[in-house]
Amino acid sequence: MSNVYQVQIGRRGVITLPKSLRDQKNLENGEILNLIELSDDLFVISRNRSKVDKVADELAEEWRDSGESLESMLSTLREVRADYDESQK
Amino acid sequence: MSLKNRIFLDTSTIVAAVFSETGGARKLFQLGEVEVLQLVIGPNVLRECEDVLRRRMPGSLPKLAHMLELARVETASQPPAELIEEARSIVEYRPDAYVLAEAMAAEPDWFITHDKEHFLDVRPVSRLSFRVGTPGDLIQFLEDEHLQK
């Protein structure tokens, strides 16, 4: 059985999941699902509410508030990696 | 390729996942959390994350550990000496070769990194059993595969 379903967007963006899928997965009316946008053309619908995003956002805020940037962290990573290699010689 | 790909993350990808809210690295963590991907790191990658935070943001260690846990990141075992030697014959820069050896030991489908100089510009794919790319490369691959472009 294919795990790919075609759904149509109706008025006001309403999407109806196929009945067979709703029955099989016990998806109830009113249940909230999460739509993850991966690219312009690819989306994933998940039953589990994402918590990783919230934690990552909190970390990013902590780091930025302390004056860190992606570059400063990656620069430290390069130092850490080189130091470890040196310690193994 | 099976539905649940095994994705080995370089340390740079983990740092990028924090900073880039809409970037590819963050998306990989979201997919790990909902069990579309199996994210894997090596013991050395984990140690590097800890060392970077100890130097820059020691108070963030528990939260980063929580983030890895939420994304169901698995820690693979140490690479054997033979794999380290083999990795050194593929990647010239010794410090990165150890991470490559960890990836080889984890037997992933993809090795995801932001390291242009030592991995992405070299892309020693012909000698590896997995692909090497950025988070964006993997998402493009998933899109191509699932949408049959």
Chai-1 contact restraints between the chains, C-beta under 6 A:
chainA,res_idxA,chainB,res_idxB,connection_type,confidence,min_distance_angstrom,max_distance_angstrom,comment,restraint_id
A,I36,B,Q30,contact,1.0,0.0,6.0,A-B,restraint_1
A,L38,B,K27,contact,1.0,0.0,6.0,A-B,restraint_2
A,L38,B,I139,contact,1.0,0.0,6.0,A-B,restraint_3
A,S39,B,I139,contact,1.0,0.0,6.0,A-B,restraint_4
A,S39,B,E143,contact,1.0,0.0,6.0,A-B,restraint_5
A,D41,B,E143,contact,1.0,0.0,6.0,A-B,restraint_6
A,D41,B,L147,contact,1.0,0.0,6.0,A-B,restraint_7
A,L42,B,E143,contact,1.0,0.0,6.0,A-B,restraint_8
A,V44,B,V36,contact,1.0,0.0,6.0,A-B,restraint_9
A,S46,B,V34,contact,1.0,0.0,6.0,A-B,restraint_10
A,N48,B,V34,contact,1.0,0.0,6.0,A-B,restraint_11
A,S50,B,Q30,contact,1.0,0.0,6.0,A-B,restraint_12
A,S50,B,E33,contact,1.0,0.0,6.0,A-B,restraint_13
A,K51,B,L70,contact,1.0,0.0,6.0,A-B,restraint_14
A,V52,B,F29,contact,1.0,0.0,6.0,A-B,restraint_15
A,V52,B,E33,contact,1.0,0.0,6.0,A-B,restraint_16
A,V52,B,M67,contact,1.0,0.0,6.0,A-B,restraint_17
A,V52,B,L70,contact,1.0,0.0,6.0,A-B,restraint_18
A,V52,B,A71,contact,1.0,0.0,6.0,A-B,restraint_19
A,V55,B,H66,contact,1.0,0.0,6.0,A-B,restraint_20
A,V55,B,M67,contact,1.0,0.0,6.0,A-B,restraint_21
A,A56,B,V18,contact,1.0,0.0,6.0,A-B,restraint_22
A,A56,B,M67,contact,1.0,0.0,6.0,A-B,restraint_23
A,L59,B,V18,contact,1.0,0.0,6.0,A-B,restraint_24
A,L59,B,S60,contact,1.0,0.0,6.0,A-B,restraint_25
A,L59,B,K63,contact,1.0,0.0,6.0,A-B,restraint_26
A,A60,B,V18,contact,1.0,0.0,6.0,A-B,restraint_27
A,A60,B,F19,contact,1.0,0.0,6.0,A-B,restraint_28
A,E62,B,S60,contact,1.0,0.0,6.0,A-B,restraint_29
A,W63,B,M57,contact,1.0,0.0,6.0,A-B,restraint_30
A,E68,B,R56,contact,1.0,0.0,6.0,A-B,restraint_31
A,L70,B,F19,contact,1.0,0.0,6.0,A-B,restraint_32
A,M73,B,V15,contact,1.0,0.0,6.0,A-B,restraint_33
A,L74,B,S12,contact,1.0,0.0,6.0,A-B,restraint_34
A,T76,B,V52,contact,1.0,0.0,6.0,A-B,restraint_35
A,T76,B,R55,contact,1.0,0.0,6.0,A-B,restraint_36
A,T76,B,R56,contact,1.0,0.0,6.0,A-B,restraint_37
A,L77,B,T11,contact,1.0,0.0,6.0,A-B,restraint_38
A,L77,B,V52,contact,1.0,0.0,6.0,A-B,restraint_39
A,V80,B,E48,contact,1.0,0.0,6.0,A-B,restraint_40
A,V80,B,D51,contact,1.0,0.0,6.0,A-B,restraint_41
A,V80,B,V52,contact,1.0,0.0,6.0,A-B,restraint_42
A,R81,B,P95,contact,1.0,0.0,6.0,A-B,restraint_43
A,A82,B,P95,contact,1.0,0.0,6.0,A-B,restraint_44
A,D85,B,R94,contact,1.0,0.0,6.0,A-B,restraint_45
A,D85,B,P95,contact,1.0,0.0,6.0,A-B,restraint_46
